[in-house]
Amino acid sequence: MYRERVTSVDGSAGQPGQQVPDIGAPQAAPPGAVAAPHAEALPGVAPGAGDPHGHAEGTWAHDGVSAAWPPGAYQQVEPDRLTRFVLRVHARSPRWAAPLAALGCVGIGMAYALVSDPTRSDPDAAPSCLLKLTTGLDCPGCGGTRALWYVLHADLPAAARHHFLFVFALPFLAYLFVAWAGKQAFGWRLPELRISSPVIAGFLAVWLAFSVARNLPWAPFTALYV
């Protein structure tokens, strides 16, 4: 009786000298196992041990079978209270809430441009660009508010005079916003505007060159100074 060969769980006998795994010890996750921090509690493991959701702590699931976490396995970190609140509000908000909030921000910017009339403001009037106020140089965005004011008054030449890159990009930005908002709120399927990484890099390079050229003290670059 004491010399009988030890058999495995499935009944097959182990080879002489072969180490038989301990059934009660945590086993390593098989290939393809999916981490399941909220898997069902294991037999003999008290529910809620270290898990506020009442599941067993340190488990993985594979083909519907739960087992102990292998050493060094990564467990998903529970989101903090603020993240849970934001996700809960996002899940309960209607589809049109995000487009409406974005449209409200755009409307506030337009209303500010119309009310403040930046074309009649002094260069150092508050609020002002800190770079221009301290150095006298035009920043990459200087003239954008005035360009928006002229666009709202249908004076495109004057708008381009103050920031022609803003006027150039405005139709693309407007279309991207309409396509996104229409899809979110009404399910519209407008043709997608694909902007590749080289195009974006080229636009940023032109913007950088424009930002430098508008501060050069020689003609014809002085015409870009705002």
TORRO-53880 format. One line per 8 residues: number of its first residue (from 0); for each residue x, y, z of N, C-alpha, C. Coordinates in Angstrom, 2 decimals. Layout:
REM TORRO-53880
NUM = X Y Z X Y Z X Y Z; ...
***
This chain:
REM TORRO-53880
0 = 0.83 -1.19 0.00 0.00 0.00 0.00 0.86 1.24 0.00; 1.98 1.17 0.75 2.84 2.33 0.84 3.75 2.46 -0.38; 3.79 1.40 -1.23 4.64 1.44 -2.40 3.85 1.66 -3.70; 2.56 2.02 -3.59 1.76 2.27 -4.78 2.24 3.52 -5.49; 2.14 3.51 -6.83 2.53 4.67 -7.63 1.50 5.77 -7.47; 2.00 6.99 -7.38 1.11 8.13 -7.21 0.51 8.47 -8.55; -0.78 8.68 -8.62 -1.47 9.04 -9.86 -1.87 10.49 -9.82; -2.02 11.09 -11.01 -2.44 12.49 -11.11 -3.94 12.59 -10.97
8 = -4.45 13.80 -11.12 -5.89 14.04 -10.93 -6.70 13.28 -11.96; -6.20 13.22 -13.21 -6.97 12.56 -14.26 -6.77 11.04 -14.26; -6.04 10.55 -13.28 -5.91 9.11 -13.15 -4.68 8.53 -13.78; -3.92 9.26 -14.56 -2.71 8.74 -15.20 -1.58 8.70 -14.21; -0.82 7.66 -14.24 0.26 7.48 -13.28 1.44 8.33 -13.65; 2.09 8.89 -12.66 3.27 9.68 -12.92 4.48 8.79 -13.16; 5.45 9.29 -13.88 6.66 8.55 -14.16 7.53 8.50 -12.90; 8.34 7.49 -12.82 9.23 7.41 -11.65 10.14 8.63 -11.59
16 = 10.20 9.24 -10.46 11.04 10.41 -10.28 10.38 11.71 -10.71; 9.18 11.63 -11.29 8.49 12.84 -11.73 7.82 13.52 -10.56; 7.97 14.82 -10.47 7.39 15.59 -9.37 5.92 15.83 -9.65; 5.08 15.47 -8.72 3.63 15.64 -8.87 3.24 16.99 -8.29; 2.55 17.84 -9.04 2.19 19.17 -8.52 1.22 19.08 -7.37; 1.35 20.00 -6.47 0.46 20.09 -5.33 -0.86 20.70 -5.77; -1.94 19.96 -5.61 -3.25 20.44 -6.09 -3.67 21.68 -5.34; -3.34 21.78 -4.09 -3.79 22.91 -3.29 -2.99 24.17 -3.49
24 = -1.82 24.06 -4.17 -0.97 25.24 -4.36 -1.46 26.04 -5.55; -1.27 27.37 -5.55 -1.67 28.21 -6.70 -0.90 27.79 -7.94; -1.60 27.60 -9.03 -0.98 27.20 -10.28 -0.80 28.41 -11.18; 0.20 28.35 -12.07 0.44 29.44 -13.02 -0.68 29.47 -14.04; -0.97 30.68 -14.51 -2.05 30.84 -15.49 -1.66 30.20 -16.80; -2.55 29.42 -17.42 -2.23 28.79 -18.72 -2.16 29.83 -19.81; -1.55 29.48 -20.97 -1.51 30.44 -22.09 -2.91 30.84 -22.52; -3.11 32.12 -22.70 -4.42 32.62 -23.11 -5.33 32.97 -21.97
32 = -4.83 32.80 -20.72 -5.67 33.15 -19.59 -5.89 34.64 -19.53; -7.06 35.05 -19.11 -7.44 36.46 -19.04 -7.55 36.87 -17.59; -6.88 37.96 -17.25 -6.94 38.44 -15.87 -8.36 38.83 -15.54; -8.86 38.35 -14.41 -10.23 38.64 -14.00 -10.22 39.04 -12.55; -9.95 40.32 -12.27 -9.91 40.77 -10.87 -11.24 40.65 -10.17; -12.37 40.52 -10.93 -13.69 40.41 -10.32 -14.28 39.02 -10.54; -13.41 38.00 -10.65 -13.92 36.65 -10.87 -14.65 36.17 -9.63; -15.42 35.07 -9.79 -16.16 34.54 -8.66 -15.21 34.01 -7.60
40 = -15.68 33.99 -6.38 -14.84 33.55 -5.28 -14.50 32.07 -5.42; -13.29 31.71 -5.03 -12.85 30.33 -5.09 -13.41 29.56 -3.90; -13.56 28.24 -4.06 -14.00 27.44 -2.90 -13.01 27.56 -1.76; -13.53 27.82 -0.60 -12.68 27.93 0.56 -12.10 29.31 0.78; -12.38 30.28 -0.14 -11.89 31.64 0.01 -13.05 32.52 0.41; -12.89 33.25 1.47 -13.98 34.09 1.96 -14.25 35.22 0.98; -15.51 35.41 0.53 -15.82 36.52 -0.37 -15.53 37.85 0.30; -15.03 38.78 -0.51 -14.76 40.12 0.00 -13.42 40.27 0.63
48 = -12.56 39.23 0.52 -11.23 39.34 1.13 -10.38 40.28 0.32; -10.32 41.53 0.72 -9.51 42.51 0.03 -10.16 43.08 -1.21; -11.41 42.70 -1.52 -12.09 43.20 -2.72 -13.41 43.82 -2.31; -13.61 45.12 -2.51 -14.86 45.76 -2.08 -16.06 45.25 -2.84; -15.89 44.54 -3.96 -17.02 44.06 -4.75 -17.46 42.67 -4.32; -16.80 42.11 -3.32 -17.24 40.82 -2.82 -16.69 39.64 -3.57; -15.68 39.82 -4.42 -15.07 38.73 -5.15 -13.78 38.32 -4.46; -13.29 37.17 -4.85 -12.04 36.69 -4.28 -10.89 37.52 -4.76
56 = -9.98 37.82 -3.90 -8.83 38.63 -4.27 -7.77 37.75 -4.91; -7.16 38.23 -6.00 -6.07 37.52 -6.64 -6.52 36.29 -7.39; -7.45 36.43 -8.34 -7.91 35.30 -9.13 -7.76 35.60 -10.59; -7.65 34.56 -11.41 -7.69 34.69 -12.86 -8.68 33.68 -13.38; -9.18 33.94 -14.60 -10.19 33.05 -15.17 -9.74 32.57 -16.54; -9.99 31.30 -16.83 -9.65 30.73 -18.13 -10.68 29.67 -18.46; -11.42 29.89 -19.57 -12.47 28.97 -19.98 -13.50 28.76 -18.88; -13.83 29.86 -18.20 -14.85 29.77 -17.16 -14.38 29.21 -15.85
64 = -13.11 28.87 -15.71 -12.57 28.29 -14.48 -11.72 29.33 -13.78; -11.94 29.53 -12.49 -11.18 30.50 -11.72 -10.11 29.79 -10.92; -9.01 30.46 -10.72 -7.92 29.91 -9.92 -7.16 31.06 -9.29; -6.18 30.72 -8.46 -5.43 31.75 -7.77 -4.52 32.49 -8.74; -4.23 33.76 -8.43 -3.32 34.55 -9.27 -1.93 33.96 -9.19; -1.25 33.82 -10.33 0.16 33.38 -10.28 1.03 34.49 -9.72; 2.18 34.15 -9.17 3.06 35.18 -8.61 3.48 36.19 -9.67; 3.44 37.47 -9.33 3.86 38.52 -10.25 2.81 38.93 -11.26
72 = 1.60 38.35 -11.19 0.55 38.72 -12.16 0.05 40.12 -11.89; -0.37 40.81 -12.95 -0.84 42.19 -12.83 -2.33 42.21 -12.55; -2.73 42.91 -11.53 -4.14 43.09 -11.22 -4.55 44.51 -11.55; -5.72 44.67 -12.15 -6.22 45.98 -12.53 -6.51 46.82 -11.30; -6.01 48.05 -11.33 -6.19 48.96 -10.20 -7.59 49.54 -10.24; -8.24 49.58 -9.11 -9.58 50.15 -9.03 -9.52 51.66 -9.30; -10.43 52.21 -10.11 -10.43 53.65 -10.37 -10.77 54.43 -9.11; -10.24 55.65 -9.03 -10.50 56.47 -7.85 -11.92 57.01 -7.91
80 = -12.30 57.75 -6.87 -13.68 58.22 -6.74 -14.05 59.21 -7.84; -13.12 60.12 -8.17 -13.41 61.10 -9.21 -13.59 60.43 -10.57; -12.72 59.45 -10.88 -12.84 58.73 -12.16 -14.16 57.98 -12.23; -14.56 57.35 -11.15 -15.84 56.64 -11.14 -17.00 57.60 -11.34; -16.90 58.79 -10.73 -17.97 59.78 -10.89 -18.07 60.25 -12.34; -16.91 60.53 -12.97 -16.91 60.99 -14.36 -17.46 59.91 -15.28; -17.05 58.67 -15.07 -17.55 57.57 -15.90 -19.04 57.36 -15.70; -19.51 57.52 -14.48 -20.94 57.35 -14.21 -21.76 58.45 -14.87
88 = -21.26 59.70 -14.80 -21.96 60.80 -15.46 -21.95 60.62 -16.97; -20.82 60.18 -17.53 -20.74 59.96 -18.98 -21.69 58.86 -19.42; -21.82 57.80 -18.61 -22.71 56.71 -19.00 -24.18 57.11 -18.93; -24.53 58.03 -18.03 -25.93 58.41 -17.86 -26.33 59.62 -18.69; -25.35 60.34 -19.23 -25.68 61.55 -19.99 -26.19 61.18 -21.37; -27.06 61.99 -21.96 -27.55 61.70 -23.31 -26.46 61.88 -24.35; -26.73 61.40 -25.57 -25.72 61.42 -26.62 -25.36 62.84 -27.03; -26.32 63.76 -26.91 -26.07 65.11 -27.39 -25.42 66.00 -26.33
96 = -25.13 65.49 -25.15 -24.60 66.34 -24.08 -23.20 66.85 -24.41; -22.31 65.96 -24.87 -20.94 66.38 -25.18 -20.89 67.36 -26.35; -21.59 67.11 -27.48 -21.60 68.12 -28.55 -22.18 69.45 -28.11; -23.21 69.42 -27.26 -23.79 70.67 -26.78 -22.81 71.43 -25.91; -22.07 70.72 -25.05 -21.07 71.39 -24.20 -19.97 72.00 -25.06; -19.50 71.26 -26.09 -18.47 71.81 -26.97 -18.99 73.01 -27.74; -20.24 72.93 -28.20 -20.82 74.06 -28.92 -20.96 75.27 -27.99; -21.26 75.04 -26.73 -21.33 76.14 -25.78 -19.99 76.82 -25.58
104 = -18.90 76.03 -25.53 -17.57 76.63 -25.40 -17.22 77.47 -26.62; -17.55 76.95 -27.83 -17.30 77.72 -29.04 -18.13 79.00 -29.05; -19.37 78.91 -28.61 -20.22 80.09 -28.55 -19.71 81.14 -27.58; -19.17 80.68 -26.45 -18.61 81.63 -25.48 -17.41 82.36 -26.09; -16.57 81.64 -26.82 -15.43 82.28 -27.47 -15.86 83.31 -28.50; -16.87 82.99 -29.29 -17.37 83.94 -30.28 -18.00 85.15 -29.61; -18.76 84.91 -28.55 -19.40 86.02 -27.85 -18.35 86.95 -27.24; -17.28 86.38 -26.70 -16.22 87.21 -26.14 -15.57 88.08 -27.22
112 = -15.33 87.48 -28.40 -14.72 88.26 -29.49 -15.64 89.40 -29.93; -16.94 89.15 -29.98 -17.87 90.18 -30.42 -18.02 91.29 -29.39; -18.08 90.92 -28.12 -18.30 91.91 -27.07 -17.05 92.74 -26.81; -15.88 92.09 -26.78 -14.65 92.81 -26.44 -14.14 93.68 -27.58; -14.49 93.32 -28.84 -14.02 94.05 -30.02 -12.50 94.27 -29.94; -11.72 93.20 -30.12 -10.26 93.32 -29.96 -9.62 94.26 -30.98; -10.32 94.61 -32.06 -9.74 95.51 -33.06 -9.60 96.92 -32.53; -10.32 97.26 -31.46 -10.26 98.61 -30.89 -9.54 98.63 -29.55
120 = -8.98 97.50 -29.15 -8.30 97.41 -27.86 -6.83 97.77 -28.02; -6.26 98.31 -26.96 -4.83 98.61 -26.96 -4.03 97.31 -26.87; -2.79 97.31 -27.36 -1.99 96.08 -27.31 -1.78 95.55 -25.91; -1.74 96.43 -24.90 -1.52 95.98 -23.54 -2.81 95.91 -22.73; -3.95 95.93 -23.41 -5.22 95.85 -22.69 -5.41 94.44 -22.14; -5.96 94.38 -20.94 -6.19 93.07 -20.31 -7.49 92.45 -20.85; -7.53 91.12 -21.04 -6.39 90.22 -20.97 -5.52 90.32 -22.20; -4.23 90.19 -22.02 -3.30 90.34 -23.13 -2.35 89.16 -23.17
128 = -1.68 89.00 -24.32 -0.70 87.94 -24.46 0.52 88.28 -23.61; 0.90 87.37 -22.73 2.02 87.63 -21.82 3.33 87.76 -22.59; 3.50 86.97 -23.67 4.74 87.04 -24.43 4.88 88.42 -25.09; 3.80 88.91 -25.68 3.87 90.22 -26.32 3.96 91.34 -25.30; 3.33 91.16 -24.16 3.36 92.19 -23.12 4.75 92.33 -22.53; 5.50 91.23 -22.43 6.82 91.28 -21.79 7.97 91.45 -22.78; 7.80 90.94 -24.00 8.90 90.99 -24.97 8.60 91.86 -26.19; 7.34 92.15 -26.43 6.97 92.89 -27.63 6.89 92.04 -28.88
136 = 7.08 90.73 -28.76 7.04 89.82 -29.89 5.65 89.19 -30.03; 5.28 88.91 -31.27 4.02 88.23 -31.51 4.19 86.74 -31.24; 3.27 86.18 -30.46 3.30 84.75 -30.20 2.63 84.02 -31.37; 2.71 82.69 -31.44 2.08 81.96 -32.55 0.58 82.19 -32.68; -0.08 82.60 -31.61 -1.53 82.81 -31.68 -1.95 84.26 -31.71; -1.00 85.17 -31.67 -1.35 86.58 -31.66 -2.12 86.95 -32.93; -3.19 87.70 -32.78 -4.04 88.09 -33.89 -5.19 87.14 -34.14; -5.24 86.00 -33.44 -6.31 85.04 -33.65 -7.67 85.57 -33.25
144 = -7.74 86.28 -32.11 -9.03 86.83 -31.68 -9.52 87.90 -32.63; -8.62 88.74 -33.09 -9.00 89.75 -34.07 -9.41 89.12 -35.40; -8.71 88.06 -35.80 -9.09 87.35 -37.02 -10.48 86.76 -36.88; -10.80 86.20 -35.71 -12.14 85.66 -35.49 -13.19 86.76 -35.56; -12.87 87.93 -35.00 -13.82 89.05 -35.05 -14.10 89.46 -36.49; -13.08 89.51 -37.32 -13.28 89.87 -38.72 -14.01 88.77 -39.49; -13.76 87.50 -39.15 -14.49 86.40 -39.80 -15.98 86.50 -39.47; -16.30 86.80 -38.22 -17.71 86.93 -37.83 -18.37 88.12 -38.50
152 = -17.58 89.09 -38.96 -18.11 90.23 -39.70 -17.89 90.08 -41.20; -17.56 88.86 -41.65 -17.43 88.53 -43.07 -16.36 89.37 -43.77; -15.32 89.75 -43.04 -14.21 90.50 -43.64 -12.99 89.57 -43.67; -12.96 88.69 -44.66 -11.91 87.68 -44.72 -10.53 88.27 -45.01; -10.40 89.28 -45.88 -9.06 89.85 -46.09 -8.45 90.41 -44.81; -9.25 91.13 -44.02 -8.73 91.66 -42.76 -8.41 90.54 -41.78; -9.22 89.48 -41.78 -8.95 88.34 -40.90 -7.65 87.66 -41.28; -7.42 87.45 -42.59 -6.18 86.84 -43.04 -4.98 87.73 -42.76
160 = -5.17 89.03 -42.79 -4.08 89.97 -42.47 -3.61 89.79 -41.04; -4.50 89.45 -40.13 -4.12 89.31 -38.72 -3.64 87.89 -38.39; -4.19 86.88 -39.05 -3.70 85.51 -38.81 -4.24 84.62 -39.92; -3.51 84.55 -41.04 -4.04 83.82 -42.18 -4.04 82.31 -41.97; -3.16 81.79 -41.10 -3.19 80.36 -40.82 -4.47 79.97 -40.08; -4.95 80.84 -39.20 -6.22 80.60 -38.51 -7.37 80.58 -39.51; -7.36 81.51 -40.44 -8.42 81.57 -41.46 -8.34 80.34 -42.36; -7.12 79.89 -42.67 -6.96 78.70 -43.51 -7.47 77.44 -42.82
168 = -7.19 77.31 -41.51 -7.58 76.09 -40.79 -9.03 76.10 -40.35; -9.68 77.26 -40.34 -11.04 77.36 -39.80 -12.04 76.45 -40.52; -12.08 76.38 -41.86 -13.05 75.47 -42.49 -12.83 74.00 -42.13; -11.58 73.58 -42.02 -11.31 72.19 -41.65 -11.75 71.91 -40.21; -11.47 72.86 -39.31 -11.90 72.68 -37.93 -13.42 72.65 -37.82; -14.09 73.51 -38.57 -15.55 73.53 -38.54 -16.14 72.22 -39.05; -15.57 71.69 -40.13 -16.09 70.43 -40.67 -15.85 69.28 -39.69; -14.66 69.22 -39.09 -14.39 68.17 -38.11 -15.36 68.23 -36.95
176 = -15.68 69.43 -36.51 -16.62 69.58 -35.39 -18.02 69.14 -35.80; -18.48 69.57 -36.98 -19.82 69.20 -37.43 -19.92 67.69 -37.63; -18.89 67.07 -38.21 -18.92 65.62 -38.42 -18.95 64.87 -37.09; -18.14 65.32 -36.13 -18.12 64.66 -34.82 -19.42 64.88 -34.06; -19.90 66.13 -34.01 -21.12 66.42 -33.28 -22.33 65.74 -33.92; -22.40 65.73 -35.25 -23.52 65.06 -35.91 -23.54 63.57 -35.65; -22.36 62.95 -35.62 -22.30 61.51 -35.34 -22.67 61.22 -33.90; -22.20 62.06 -32.96 -22.50 61.83 -31.56 -23.98 62.05 -31.24
184 = -24.57 63.12 -31.77 -25.92 63.49 -31.38 -26.99 62.83 -32.24; -26.75 62.73 -33.55 -27.80 62.26 -34.46 -27.42 61.01 -35.25; -26.20 60.52 -35.09 -25.79 59.34 -35.83 -25.49 59.59 -37.29; -25.17 60.83 -37.65 -24.83 61.14 -39.05 -23.54 60.42 -39.43; -23.45 60.07 -40.70 -22.26 59.43 -41.24 -21.69 60.30 -42.36; -21.12 61.42 -41.99 -20.52 62.31 -42.98 -19.18 61.74 -43.44; -18.75 62.07 -44.65 -17.44 61.59 -45.12 -16.34 61.98 -44.15; -15.52 61.01 -43.80 -14.48 61.25 -42.82 -13.32 62.02 -43.44
192 = -12.88 63.03 -42.73 -11.75 63.83 -43.17 -10.48 63.24 -42.56; -9.72 62.56 -43.39 -8.50 61.90 -42.91 -7.31 62.84 -43.05; -6.71 63.17 -41.92 -5.54 64.04 -41.90 -4.37 63.20 -41.40; -3.43 62.94 -42.28 -2.30 62.07 -41.94 -1.29 62.81 -41.06; -0.42 62.05 -40.46 0.62 62.63 -39.60 1.56 63.55 -40.38; 1.99 63.19 -41.62 2.83 64.14 -42.36 2.14 65.47 -42.63; 0.83 65.45 -42.89 0.11 66.70 -43.11 0.11 67.55 -41.84; -0.14 66.92 -40.71 -0.13 67.66 -39.44 1.27 68.22 -39.16
200 = 2.30 67.40 -39.40 3.68 67.86 -39.18 4.01 69.02 -40.11; 3.56 68.95 -41.36 3.81 70.05 -42.29 3.11 71.33 -41.87; 1.87 71.20 -41.39 1.14 72.38 -40.93 1.83 73.02 -39.73; 2.30 72.21 -38.79 3.00 72.75 -37.63 4.31 73.41 -38.03; 4.99 72.85 -39.03 6.23 73.46 -39.50 5.96 74.81 -40.16; 4.90 74.90 -40.95 4.53 76.19 -41.55 4.14 77.19 -40.47; 3.43 76.74 -39.46 3.02 77.62 -38.36 4.25 78.15 -37.63; 5.26 77.28 -37.42 6.48 77.72 -36.76 7.21 78.75 -37.62
208 = 7.31 78.49 -38.91 7.96 79.46 -39.80 7.21 80.78 -39.83; 5.88 80.72 -39.83 5.07 81.93 -39.80 5.28 82.70 -38.51; 5.39 81.99 -37.39 5.59 82.64 -36.10 6.93 83.36 -36.04; 7.94 82.78 -36.69 9.25 83.42 -36.71 9.26 84.59 -37.70; 8.67 84.39 -38.88 8.72 85.42 -39.93 7.97 86.68 -39.53; 6.90 86.53 -38.77 6.11 87.72 -38.43 6.81 88.62 -37.41; 7.90 88.15 -36.83 8.65 88.96 -35.88 9.96 89.51 -36.46; 10.24 89.21 -37.73 11.47 89.73 -38.33 11.30 91.22 -38.66
216 = 12.30 92.04 -38.37 12.16 93.49 -38.52 12.45 94.02 -39.92; 12.32 93.20 -40.95 12.60 93.64 -42.31 11.35 93.46 -43.17; 11.26 94.29 -44.18 10.18 94.13 -45.16 10.48 92.91 -46.03; 9.48 92.16 -46.45 8.04 92.37 -46.28 7.47 91.72 -45.02; 8.36 91.20 -44.14 7.87 90.50 -42.95 7.18 91.44 -41.96; 7.53 92.72 -42.01 6.90 93.67 -41.08 5.41 93.80 -41.35; 4.94 93.39 -42.53 3.52 93.47 -42.82 2.73 92.42 -42.02; 3.41 91.40 -41.53 2.75 90.34 -40.74 2.64 90.71 -39.28
224 = 3.29 91.76 -38.85 3.30 92.14 -37.44 1.94 92.69 -37.04; 1.38 92.17 -35.96 0.06 92.62 -35.50 0.16 93.16 -34.07
***
